[in-house]
């Protein structure tokens, strides 16, 4: 892969991540609130003030009630809490991820059978590990801002204040809280890309069989990108449903002043205090957000890569 190809994947990945983050930010905030422990306690105080404290942890918030509570108490602007760090982080994160994934796939194709499951799994794992390690501090700040519930009129904490607060309380290591859960979440990324690449390959084979792929540089139709969008949505739904508990654990680890200390300790506490169902809190909202988010991101990525490659091919042809 030349530096131009790497740059194309960097740019395309950044575009895809940015567009998806902006369009689905309200659902991201709602999902994060549902995953946290603070929303449970807040709902308990409002709705169950006559119930014994022992029952508090058994309360499971509903997405609609959480949505209404945020809207009434904090206003519509709160649905875009954390968008700044999200935009700061998503472009380099996705750019880094897709560039690493493409480069790893190129290397792995020379080691394993080209475009095999082993290639997709290894490439997705390497890309996920690289992106998580470098960008975790940004995602911690984003999560803290999304969990920062303030009533209308109250001054809201900004990203710089959040950074100072984290550093004062926990030092540099505080910015890497939840990273163990993110590493566990690499399994979701691996599952997603293995399924996506297989569906994508089937689509390309069908197009080839239909005589649509005979030219050296085929012209893709809108239906091809719709197919890619469907492939991304299907693969992400499967992967998220299987690996979702790490999302809840990660949010708990990133809470301010949390009693959660490590990945397995958090899993154990959740099971003891809230039961097995707590591992899937916010899953429906997450899927509602994640499916269009991934579909938009992957399709934007494929479109940008396709357009830039065609432009590059055009200039090379002119140069000849």
C-alpha positions as CSV (number, residue, x, y, z in Angstrom):
1,X,0.0,0.0,0.0
2,X,1.5,3.4,-1.1
3,X,1.4,6.5,1.1
4,X,-1.3,7.8,-1.1
5,X,-3.5,4.8,-0.5
6,X,-2.9,5.1,3.3
7,X,-3.8,8.8,3.1
8,X,-7.0,7.9,1.3
9,X,-8.0,5.4,4.0
10,X,-7.1,7.9,6.7
11,X,-9.2,10.6,5.2
12,X,-12.2,8.3,4.4
13,X,-12.2,6.8,7.9
14,X,-12.2,10.3,9.4
15,X,-15.0,11.5,7.2
16,X,-17.1,8.4,8.0
17,X,-16.6,8.7,11.7
18,X,-17.4,12.4,11.8
19,X,-20.6,12.2,9.9
20,X,-21.9,9.3,11.9
21,X,-21.0,10.9,15.3
22,X,-22.9,14.1,14.5
23,X,-26.0,12.4,13.3
24,X,-26.3,10.0,16.2
25,X,-25.0,12.0,19.2
26,X,-28.4,12.2,21.0
27,X,-28.7,8.5,21.1
28,X,-25.1,8.2,22.3
29,X,-25.9,10.4,25.3
30,X,-29.1,8.5,26.1
31,X,-27.2,5.1,25.8
32,X,-24.4,6.3,28.1
33,X,-26.9,7.5,30.8
34,X,-28.7,4.2,30.7
35,X,-25.5,2.3,31.2
36,X,-24.4,4.3,34.2
37,X,-25.2,3.7,37.9
38,X,-26.1,7.3,38.5
39,X,-29.3,7.2,36.4
40,X,-30.6,4.2,38.4
41,X,-30.1,6.1,41.7
42,X,-31.7,9.3,40.3
43,X,-34.8,7.5,39.1
44,X,-35.0,5.7,42.4
45,X,-35.0,9.0,44.4
46,X,-37.7,10.5,42.2
47,X,-40.0,7.5,41.8
48,X,-39.3,5.3,44.8
49,X,-38.8,7.7,47.7
50,X,-41.1,5.6,49.8
51,X,-39.3,2.4,49.1
52,X,-36.5,1.0,51.2
53,X,-33.0,1.7,50.0
54,X,-32.4,-2.0,49.5
55,X,-34.6,-1.9,46.5
56,X,-32.8,0.9,44.7
57,X,-30.4,-1.3,42.8
58,X,-33.1,-3.4,41.4
59,X,-34.6,-0.5,39.5
60,X,-34.0,-0.7,35.7
61,X,-34.5,2.6,33.9
62,X,-36.4,2.7,30.6
63,X,-35.1,4.6,27.5
64,X,-38.3,6.8,27.1
65,X,-38.3,7.8,30.8
66,X,-34.6,8.7,30.6
67,X,-35.2,10.7,27.4
68,X,-38.1,12.6,29.0
69,X,-36.1,13.2,32.2
70,X,-33.1,14.7,30.3
71,X,-35.4,16.8,28.2
72,X,-37.3,18.2,31.2
73,X,-34.5,18.7,33.6
74,X,-31.6,19.6,31.4
75,X,-33.0,20.8,28.0
76,X,-32.4,19.6,24.4
77,X,-28.8,20.9,24.4
78,X,-27.9,18.1,26.8
79,X,-28.4,15.5,24.0
80,X,-25.2,16.9,22.4
81,X,-23.1,16.7,25.6
82,X,-19.7,15.3,24.7
83,X,-20.0,16.1,21.0
84,X,-16.9,18.3,21.1
85,X,-14.5,15.5,22.4
86,X,-16.4,13.1,20.2
87,X,-15.6,15.1,17.1
88,X,-12.1,15.8,18.2
89,X,-11.6,12.0,18.8
90,X,-13.7,10.3,16.2
91,X,-11.9,11.6,13.1
92,X,-8.4,10.6,14.2
93,X,-9.6,7.5,15.8
94,X,-11.5,6.2,12.8
95,X,-8.9,7.5,10.4
96,X,-6.2,5.6,12.5
97,X,-8.4,2.5,12.7
98,X,-9.2,2.2,9.0
99,X,-5.7,3.0,7.9
100,X,-4.3,0.4,10.4
101,X,-6.9,-2.1,9.3
102,X,-6.1,-1.7,5.6
103,X,-2.3,-1.8,6.2
104,X,-2.7,-4.9,8.5
105,X,-4.9,-6.6,5.9
106,X,-2.3,-6.0,3.2
107,X,0.5,-7.5,5.5
108,X,-1.7,-10.5,6.7
109,X,-2.7,-11.3,3.1
110,X,1.0,-12.2,2.6
111,X,1.0,-14.5,5.7
112,X,-2.4,-16.2,5.6
113,X,-4.7,-17.1,2.7
114,X,-5.7,-13.7,1.1
115,X,-9.0,-12.2,2.3
116,X,-9.6,-15.1,4.6
117,X,-11.3,-15.0,8.0
118,X,-7.9,-15.1,9.8
119,X,-6.8,-12.0,7.8
120,X,-9.9,-10.1,8.8
121,X,-9.8,-11.1,12.4
122,X,-6.1,-10.3,12.9
123,X,-6.4,-7.0,11.0
124,X,-9.5,-5.9,13.0
125,X,-7.8,-6.8,16.3
126,X,-4.6,-4.9,15.5
127,X,-6.5,-1.9,14.4
128,X,-8.8,-1.9,17.4
129,X,-5.9,-2.2,19.9
130,X,-4.0,0.6,18.2
131,X,-7.0,3.0,18.1
132,X,-8.0,2.2,21.7
133,X,-4.6,2.7,23.2
134,X,-4.0,6.1,21.6
135,X,-7.5,7.7,21.9
136,X,-8.8,6.3,25.3
137,X,-8.3,9.7,27.1
138,X,-10.6,11.4,24.6
139,X,-13.4,8.9,25.1
140,X,-13.1,9.1,28.9
141,X,-13.6,12.9,28.7
142,X,-16.6,12.4,26.4
143,X,-18.2,9.9,28.8
144,X,-17.7,12.2,31.8
145,X,-19.3,15.0,29.9
146,X,-22.3,12.9,28.9
147,X,-22.8,11.8,32.5
148,X,-22.6,15.4,33.8
149,X,-26.3,16.0,34.5
150,X,-27.1,19.7,35.2
151,X,-30.5,21.3,35.5
152,X,-31.5,24.1,33.1
153,X,-29.6,27.3,33.8
154,X,-26.8,25.6,35.7
155,X,-23.3,26.2,34.4
156,X,-22.1,23.1,32.4
157,X,-18.7,21.6,32.8
158,X,-16.6,21.9,29.6
159,X,-14.0,19.6,28.2
160,X,-11.0,21.6,29.6
161,X,-12.5,21.6,33.1
162,X,-13.1,17.9,32.9
163,X,-9.5,17.3,31.9
164,X,-8.2,19.3,34.8
165,X,-10.6,17.5,37.2
166,X,-9.6,14.1,36.1
167,X,-5.9,15.0,36.3
168,X,-6.2,16.5,39.8
169,X,-8.1,13.5,41.2
170,X,-6.3,10.5,39.4
171,X,-3.3,11.9,37.6
172,X,-2.4,10.6,34.1
173,X,-3.6,7.1,34.8
174,X,-7.1,8.5,35.3
175,X,-7.4,9.1,31.6
176,X,-7.0,5.4,30.9
177,X,-9.9,4.2,33.1
178,X,-12.0,1.8,31.2
179,X,-9.3,0.8,28.7
180,X,-9.4,-2.8,29.9
181,X,-13.1,-3.0,29.0
182,X,-12.3,-1.4,25.6
183,X,-9.7,-4.1,25.0
184,X,-12.4,-6.7,25.8
185,X,-14.5,-4.8,23.2
186,X,-12.0,-5.6,20.5
187,X,-13.9,-8.9,20.2
188,X,-16.9,-6.9,19.0
189,X,-14.8,-5.2,16.3
190,X,-13.4,-8.5,15.2
191,X,-16.8,-10.1,14.9
192,X,-18.2,-7.0,13.1
193,X,-15.4,-6.9,10.4
194,X,-15.3,-10.7,9.8
195,X,-19.1,-10.7,9.1
196,X,-18.9,-7.4,7.2
197,X,-16.0,-8.6,4.9
198,X,-17.7,-11.9,4.2
199,X,-21.0,-10.2,3.3
200,X,-19.1,-7.6,1.2
201,X,-17.3,-10.4,-0.6
202,X,-20.6,-12.1,-1.4
203,X,-21.9,-8.9,-2.8
204,X,-18.8,-8.4,-5.0
205,X,-19.1,-12.0,-6.2
206,X,-22.8,-11.5,-7.1
207,X,-21.9,-8.3,-9.0
208,X,-19.0,-10.1,-10.8
209,X,-21.3,-13.0,-11.8
210,X,-23.8,-10.5,-13.2
211,X,-21.2,-9.0,-15.4
212,X,-21.0,-5.8,-13.5
213,X,-17.3,-6.1,-12.5
214,X,-15.6,-6.8,-15.9
215,X,-13.8,-3.4,-16.2
216,X,-10.5,-2.6,-14.6
217,X,-12.1,0.3,-12.7
218,X,-15.9,-0.5,-12.4
219,X,-18.4,2.2,-12.0
220,X,-20.5,1.5,-8.8
221,X,-24.1,2.3,-8.6
222,X,-26.1,3.7,-5.7
223,X,-27.5,0.2,-5.1
224,X,-23.9,-1.1,-4.4
225,X,-23.5,1.4,-1.5
226,X,-27.0,0.6,-0.2
227,X,-25.8,-3.1,-0.1
228,X,-22.7,-2.0,1.8
229,X,-24.9,-0.1,4.2
230,X,-27.0,-3.2,4.8
231,X,-23.9,-5.3,5.3
232,X,-22.5,-2.9,7.9
233,X,-25.8,-2.7,9.7
234,X,-26.2,-6.5,9.8
235,X,-22.6,-7.2,10.9
236,X,-22.7,-4.6,13.6
237,X,-26.0,-5.8,15.0
238,X,-24.6,-9.3,15.4
239,X,-21.4,-8.1,16.9
240,X,-22.9,-5.7,19.4
241,X,-25.5,-8.1,20.6
242,X,-22.8,-10.7,21.4
243,X,-20.2,-8.3,23.0
244,X,-22.4,-5.6,24.6
245,X,-21.6,-6.2,28.3
246,X,-18.2,-4.6,27.9
247,X,-19.9,-1.3,27.0
248,X,-21.7,-1.2,30.4
249,X,-18.5,-2.2,32.3
250,X,-16.6,0.6,30.5
251,X,-19.1,3.2,31.3
252,X,-19.1,2.2,35.0
253,X,-15.3,2.3,35.1
254,X,-15.3,5.8,33.7
255,X,-17.8,7.3,36.2
256,X,-16.5,9.9,38.5
257,X,-15.8,8.7,42.1
258,X,-16.8,5.2,41.1
259,X,-16.5,2.2,43.3
260,X,-15.6,0.1,40.2
261,X,-11.9,-0.6,39.9
262,X,-11.2,-3.2,37.2
263,X,-12.9,-5.1,34.4
264,X,-13.6,-8.4,36.3
265,X,-14.3,-6.7,39.6
266,X,-17.0,-4.6,37.8
267,X,-18.5,-7.7,36.2
268,X,-18.7,-9.3,39.6
269,X,-20.3,-6.3,41.3
270,X,-22.9,-5.8,38.5
271,X,-23.9,-9.5,38.8
272,X,-24.1,-9.4,42.6
273,X,-25.9,-6.0,42.9
274,X,-28.0,-5.7,39.8
275,X,-28.3,-9.1,38.2
276,X,-27.5,-10.5,34.8
277,X,-29.9,-8.1,33.1
278,X,-27.7,-5.2,34.1
279,X,-25.1,-6.3,31.5
280,X,-27.6,-5.3,28.8
281,X,-28.9,-2.0,30.1
282,X,-29.3,0.4,27.2
283,X,-28.8,-2.3,24.5
284,X,-32.0,-1.4,22.6
285,X,-31.0,2.3,22.5
286,X,-27.4,1.4,21.6
287,X,-28.6,-0.7,18.7
288,X,-30.9,2.0,17.5
289,X,-27.9,4.3,17.5
290,X,-25.2,1.9,16.5
291,X,-26.9,0.5,13.4
292,X,-27.4,3.8,11.6
293,X,-24.0,5.0,13.0
294,X,-22.1,2.1,11.6
295,X,-24.1,2.0,8.4
296,X,-23.4,5.7,7.8
297,X,-19.8,5.5,8.8
298,X,-19.0,2.4,6.7
299,X,-20.9,3.7,3.7
300,X,-19.3,7.1,3.9
301,X,-15.9,5.4,4.1
302,X,-16.6,3.2,1.1
303,X,-17.9,6.2,-0.9
304,X,-14.9,8.4,-0.1
305,X,-12.4,5.6,-0.8
306,X,-14.2,4.8,-4.1
307,X,-14.3,8.5,-5.2
308,X,-10.7,9.2,-4.3
309,X,-9.5,6.0,-6.0
310,X,-11.4,6.9,-9.1
311,X,-9.9,10.4,-9.1
312,X,-6.4,8.9,-8.6
313,X,-7.0,6.4,-11.4
314,X,-8.2,9.2,-13.7
315,X,-5.0,11.3,-13.1
316,X,-2.8,8.3,-13.7
317,X,-4.6,7.6,-16.9
318,X,-4.2,11.3,-18.0
319,X,-0.5,11.1,-17.1
320,X,0.0,8.1,-19.5
